[in-house]
Amino acid sequence: MHSVLVYHTISEPQESPPSDEMISPERFKQQLRWLSRRRCVVPLVETLSKREKDHLVAITFDDGHRDNLTVALPLLEKYSLPMTLFVVAGFVDREGYLSAEELREMSRHPLVTIGAHGLWHRHFNRLPPDEAHFELVESRRLLEGIIHQKVDLLAWPFGECDGALERLSAECGYRASWSVWKGTNSSHSRWRVPLGRQDNLLRFIAKSSGVYALTEARWHRFRERRVRIACGSGRLIARVERDSVSEINRPLPQAVLTRPD
């Protein structure tokens, strides 16, 4: 299957301990160099129509950090690799995030596609339907008003969605939506692979393989079935909410720990 990679911020740590989602510019450069030589990297929308056996790779960024423009984009330009930037509309003009003018600048770049990532980066699974609808519609409206382009791609905050949200996404005018292992991997819950600071080159190579995505997705289906069974039997289950990058430290499946091609 295709591998859709999820990045957040490309920066050196300013805090201790650094955030799991933070990747240094040098490591990001190393990953892009490998992708440019060993994988077919395409704009995200091309993964919607190409055959899964083509094993394409797409690069995405979530949230709209300012370093996506100042650090990540110059490196993507160096290797001529496209990216899709999913922006939290309510974060525009906040400190550390893209300003409206910077977002417009990125939207005009030939390597960049802009998508929505909610209005305030909320847990959609916890929202009543009317609030979820408002978030989906208003985030599109605000982003389209800033960049003067159509916005019809969505990444679910925290990688979360369910069947009702998938249907709502379509009703709100999105062409396709992406999660992180949640949903059915259909048009409005396509799976993505989270990356972070613990991903050395070997882990990155494994994660950029279609085998990793398929193996990881099966593991999540198995875990969800166990939770449903346990809940049905009356046992108390502690439900852990995870962001898309919170699982980057889990040991890689043995099936993907093979020698790089």
N, C-alpha and C positions, 0 to 999 in steps of 0.2 A: 504494500500500500504506500501511498505518498506520505512524506514526512513534512509536517508543517511545524516549524520551530518557533518557540515563543521566547523572546527577549524582553527585558524591561529597561534596565539602565546600564550604560556602558561607562563606567567611571571607576576611579580609585576610591577605596574606602575612606570616608571621613569620620567614621565612628567605630567603636570597638564594643562588641564584635560587629563586623560588617554584615549588611543584609545578605541573605542567601541569594536574592535575585540579582545582585550586583556582579558584573563581569568586567574585568580590567580591559582597557583598550588593547593591550598586547595579546591577551588571550583571545579576544574577539577577532583581532587581525589574523591570528593563527588559524582560527576556525574558518574564517572567510577564505583564506588562502587554500585550505584543504578542500572546501566546497567547490571553489572555482576550478580545481584540478580534477576532482573525483566525482562530482555530482552534477546533475542537470538542475540548476536553480532557475525557477520561473516565477512570474508574478502569481500571487495567490489565486487569482480568478482562474488561471489555467488549470489548477488542480481540480476544478469543478467539472471539467469536460474531458480531461485526458484519462486514458485507461490506467487503472491502479497498477498494473504490471509494469508500467513505465517507470515507477519508483522515482517520481519527481520530488524535489525539495522546494519549499517556499519559506521565506523569512518573514516573521511578523514581530512587531513591537507593541506592547500594551502600555497604556496610561498617558503617554505624551510627555515624557521627561525632556527637558531642554537638551540634554546631552545626546538625544537621538539626532538632533540637528548638528550640534557642534563637534561631536566625536564620532558617532556611528555612521552618519551619512558620508563624510569624506572617505571613510574606509570602504564603504559599499561602492562608492564611485571608483575607488582604486581597482576594484575587481569587477566592476560593472554588474553588480548583483542587485536585483530589485527587492523591495521590501514593502509591506503593508503596515501602516501605522494606525493602530486602534486607539483613539483619543477619548479620554474622559472629558466630556464637554464642559462640565462644571469646574475642571481644573485649569482650563485655559486662562492665562494671565496670572496664575499663582506662582509664587516663588519656587524655582526649581523645575517648573513646567514651561512648555512653549507659550509664548505670547500669541495673540491673534495674528500679528504680522508675521511672526516666525512660522506659524502654522500655514498661513497663506503661501509663504515662500516654499515650504516643503511640498505643499500640494501641487505646486507648479513644476516640481522636479520630475523629469521623465522616469526616474527609477522608483518613484513613491506613489502609493495609493493610500488614500485616507479612508478609514472606517470608524465606526462608532464603538464605544466601550462603556455605554451607559452615561447617565447624567452626573451621578455622584459616586460611582463605583460601589454600589450597594449589592447585598446578597439578594438576587432576584427570587430565589426559592423562598425567601421569607416575606416577600412583598405581596399584598393583596393585588388582585388582577388590575384594578384601576390605577394603582401606583406604578405597577410594572408597565402598563400601557403608556402612562405619562412619561416615564423614563425613556422608553424606546422612541416615542414620537418626538419628545422635546430635544433629546440629544441629537437626533438627525437634523431637526430644524435649526438648532444653534450652529452645528458644524457646517451645514450647507450655507447658512448665512455668512459665515466667516470666509469660507474658501470659494464660494460661488460655484460649486460643483455638486453633482449628485453624490450622496452618501448612501450606499445600499448594502454595505457589508458590516457585520456585527461580530464582536467577540464578547462572550458573556463574562462579566466580572467574576473573579474567583473560579472561572471555568465551570460554573454551575448552570444547569438548566434541567427541565423535565419536559414531558410531552406537551403539556399545556403551554409552556413558554415557547416551545418550538413553533407551535401553531400561532401564538401571538406575534412572534417575530415576523412570520410571513404576512399576517394581517396588517402589520405596521409598515409594510413596504420593503422589508429587507430581502435582498436576493438570496443571501446565504448567511449562516451564522456558524461560529466556531466555539467549542467548549474545550475542556481538558478532561477527556475520558468520560464525561457525563453525557447522558442522552443516548441516542440511537445511532450516532455517526451518519445521520442522514442530512438533508439539505440545511437544517437549522441547528445541528449539534455536531458538526464535523470535529473530529478529534485533533488536538495539537499536542506537541511535545514540549514540556517546560525545560528551560535551561537556567543554570545559575553558576555561582562562583566555584562550586565543587566539581564542575565538569571539566576535567582535564581532556587532552586530545583523544585518549582512548574512549572515555565515556562519551565524548561528543560524537565520535565516529559511530559508536553503537547507537546513540540516540537519533542520529540522522539516517539510520537505516529503517526501511519499512518493517523489518522483522521486529525491531524494538517496539514500534507503535502497536503492532498487532499483539505482541506478547503482553505488553503493559495493559492494553485494553482488556484482554482476557482476564488478567489478574484482578482488575477492578470489577469486572462482572462477577467473578467468583466471590470477592469480598462483599459486594452488595447483596448477593444471594445469602451469604452467611448472616449478615445483619438482619435481613428480612426474616429468616428462619428463627434467629434468636429473639427478635421482637415478637414474633408470633407465639413463641413458647413462654413469653412472660418474663424472660430474663432482662435485667437492666443493662442497657447498652449505652456507653458514653460515646456520643456522636462528636467526632472531631471535624471541624470545618477547616478545609485546606484551601490555600491560595494555589494558583496554578504552578508556582515554583516551589511549594513546600515539600514536594515529593522528590526533589532532585537528588537527595542524599540516600534514597533507598537503593540497596544493592541492585546492580543490573542483572536481568535474567541471564542465565547461562547461555541461552540460545543466541544471544547477540554478542557475547564476549569471544569473538573470533578475530583472527588476524585481519587488519585493514587491507582492503584490496588495493 
